Amino acid sequence: MKTKTYLFPIFLLLLGLSFLLNLSLGSVMIPFGEIVSGLFSGDWSKASWEQIILNYRLPKALVAIFAGIGLSLSGLQMQTFFRNPLAGPFVLGISSGAGLGVAILMLAGSAFGIALSGVNSWAIAFAGVLGAALVLSAVSLVAWKVKDSMTLLIVGLMFGSAVSAVISVLSFFSGAEALKLFTVWSMGSLGALGWSQVGILSVLIALGSIPVLVSVKSYNALLLGEAYAKSMGIRTEKMRWLMIISTGILAGGITAFCGPIAFVGIAVPHLARIVWKSSDHRILFPASALIGAILLLLCDAAGQLPGFASTLPINAVTSLVGAPIVIGLILKRNFSRDF
Amino acid sequence: MTKFLKHIALEGKGLSLGYFHQKARKEILHGLNFQLFKGELTCLLGPNGVGKSTLIKAILGQIKPWQGEIFLGSQAIQNLKTEDLAKQISVVLTDPVFPGNMTVGQLVALGRTPHTAWSGKLSETDREIVEKALSDTKIQYLRDERLSEISDGQRQKAMIARALAQDGQLMILDEPTAHLDLVNRFEIMQVLREIASQKGKAVLVVTHDLDIAVETADRFWLLNCGTPLISGKPEDLIISGEINQLLPGEKFKFSVERGKLEFEIRDSGFEIEGPQELVFWVKKALRKAGLSTFKGTLTIQRSPFSIRLGEAQFDTIEALIHFLEKSE
């Protein structure tokens, strides 16, 4: 059995390059060499560069890496679990669920006239994860019964719109201050996080990845479907909960901190399958994590318009990149059987 | 009954199975007793909806029997953990779920899942067993082919190799030959037969392919609505006529002479003379054409083939039937 393990060092190198590119691009262009020497020796030729890199670009790049890893891992888990190539955190309404959690936290207080004195990062993360896990549990109850891509997609969309409606109602009754806070959140941004939040996010990613590591073998068995997996001694009920917890923490946590980021979760696992030509999760999990991190770093870099101080919302860039990939995959023959 | 010295792999005692449909108890199988022997290829035959799949689910421990118990060796199946059951029983199901990117070798290696550690890494022994499973099913040449690029028959053999690599004492296959061409059906049943006889495994095959089952099975289980499970050598069941229990009404009969299913023979009015095998086909054609009212004598000759009816002579059966239909 040939596995393309030689691709891993290549993609690690690519990850390093995109990391540097991401750090160097922005309203102020900072050369690669300067970044490397600055990061390793702590000597910066300009004090402002040190400020920009350490306080703004470095946390943002790390968030991009974490978000890329987390979204891709949750997308891959869901695709295998539902045996559905269109499954992903965004499509199935998980992100909307996280949005609902955050909306309740940010808006409901103001709507009911209770002043929340500053919203704590941990509280946001918790609300996001809870909302995501809630919607995912509901969707998975339905998805358990249906194997058809189309049905699952529609169910996910319905959950998504139902959740959006609830959010609209909440916004209608909430105060201007809270509403603005929520609107900014919902546009999605990688750059709004300080070091302490980056720390929280890294903990969430680590926590959410544990179930993935533990159940690599089970995911491989699940490729043949639930009945075969059971016949090979896999406890599918337990797997389902592991998957819900893992994707809830990963996708929910990322959405809570960065806002909705579309298409990464659904497109990256497919890219990994295409590049590595494998369906073995021992390859696909690290491969998806790598590609996800690279993709999000590059998307973020592409959103840095040269000469402007501001950046494009990350959600817009990933949609522009991800939507064509997904359409291309759907147009490919045997899409649903071939993954 | 004579007691045979055989090792029982699986035994069902007083089994009742069913399901709940809108709170109504629906019993499908009642008071079922069976024994599955090691080293034998057993074919389970029965009409659609009689409960074959339910029985298989019960054996796999996926549904609980309402009454009775299934024993795997000395242990009741309900008391076995999923992981332990997987080491004893492997299956080939009808679900057509095939990840196209996976190679045949990887698929077969998945069969080792119950035996490997958490990461699924194969040990040297695991590798040998996978290799043996590939060679036993004669598909080594497919090892690096992707599942999306091989034929249905090859894929089915790969699924059998996967079940074989799981290395339990019992293999259950649900209609493994459905949708396959004639040659593949024979090949697959032949492979299963070899697995049973050479590896001493108990192989249970659900099938509707009576012809091929008669050719290959060591034992039949006949399951019919409302009757107990009939178990026996296919040949015994044919001679005793019990095989006809599979067939509803009087329209079809299992022909003891030809070893296959046939319409109840209603002879045409013709006396037919000639070589026996040719007479058979001419009779068959006349019966299909519904020409039973004629009287007379047909004489058939071999090489060159010809049929004589009084003055007239025909080169093909078609010409004869055409003539008879015109004169009707």
HADDOCK unambig.tbl for C-alpha pairs under 7 A between the chains (distance, minus, plus):
assign (segid A and resid 1 and name CA) (segid B and resid 105 and name CA) 6.87 0.50 0.50
assign (segid A and resid 1 and name CA) (segid B and resid 144 and name CA) 6.56 0.50 0.50
assign (segid A and resid 214 and name CA) (segid B and resid 118 and name CA) 6.65 0.50 0.50
assign (segid A and resid 216 and name CA) (segid B and resid 119 and name CA) 5.98 0.50 0.50
assign (segid A and resid 217 and name CA) (segid B and resid 118 and name CA) 6.16 0.50 0.50
assign (segid A and resid 217 and name CA) (segid B and resid 119 and name CA) 5.41 0.50 0.50
assign (segid A and resid 217 and name CA) (segid B and resid 120 and name CA) 5.01 0.50 0.50
assign (segid A and resid 221 and name CA) (segid B and resid 110 and name CA) 6.51 0.50 0.50
assign (segid A and resid 223 and name CA) (segid B and resid 99 and name CA) 6.43 0.50 0.50
assign (segid A and resid 224 and name CA) (segid B and resid 97 and name CA) 5.58 0.50 0.50
assign (segid A and resid 224 and name CA) (segid B and resid 98 and name CA) 6.24 0.50 0.50
assign (segid A and resid 225 and name CA) (segid B and resid 97 and name CA) 6.30 0.50 0.50
assign (segid A and resid 231 and name CA) (segid B and resid 86 and name CA) 5.61 0.50 0.50
assign (segid A and resid 231 and name CA) (segid B and resid 90 and name CA) 6.44 0.50 0.50
assign (segid A and resid 231 and name CA) (segid B and resid 91 and name CA) 6.87 0.50 0.50
assign (segid A and resid 232 and name CA) (segid B and resid 86 and name CA) 4.94 0.50 0.50
assign (segid A and resid 232 and name CA) (segid B and resid 113 and name CA) 6.25 0.50 0.50
assign (segid A and resid 232 and name CA) (segid B and resid 114 and name CA) 5.68 0.50 0.50
assign (segid A and resid 233 and name CA) (segid B and resid 82 and name CA) 4.86 0.50 0.50
assign (segid A and resid 233 and name CA) (segid B and resid 83 and name CA) 4.07 0.50 0.50
assign (segid A and resid 233 and name CA) (segid B and resid 86 and name CA) 4.92 0.50 0.50
assign (segid A and resid 233 and name CA) (segid B and resid 114 and name CA) 5.82 0.50 0.50
assign (segid A and resid 234 and name CA) (segid B and resid 83 and name CA) 6.96 0.50 0.50
assign (segid A and resid 277 and name CA) (segid B and resid 101 and name CA) 6.34 0.50 0.50
assign (segid A and resid 278 and name CA) (segid B and resid 101 and name CA) 5.57 0.50 0.50
assign (segid A and resid 278 and name CA) (segid B and resid 102 and name CA) 6.28 0.50 0.50
assign (segid A and resid 279 and name CA) (segid B and resid 101 and name CA) 5.63 0.50 0.50
assign (segid A and resid 279 and name CA) (segid B and resid 102 and name CA) 5.59 0.50 0.50
assign (segid A and resid 337 and name CA) (segid B and resid 98 and name CA) 6.77 0.50 0.50
assign (segid A and resid 337 and name CA) (segid B and resid 99 and name CA) 6.53 0.50 0.50
assign (segid A and resid 337 and name CA) (segid B and resid 100 and name CA) 6.59 0.50 0.50
assign (segid A and resid 338 and name CA) (segid B and resid 99 and name CA) 5.79 0.50 0.50
assign (segid A and resid 338 and name CA) (segid B and resid 100 and name CA) 4.38 0.50 0.50
assign (segid A and resid 338 and name CA) (segid B and resid 101 and name CA) 6.60 0.50 0.50
assign (segid A and resid 338 and name CA) (segid B and resid 148 and name CA) 6.86 0.50 0.50
assign (segid A and resid 339 and name CA) (segid B and resid 99 and name CA) 5.40 0.50 0.50
assign (segid A and resid 339 and name CA) (segid B and resid 100 and name CA) 5.76 0.50 0.50
assign (segid A and resid 339 and name CA) (segid B and resid 101 and name CA) 6.25 0.50 0.50
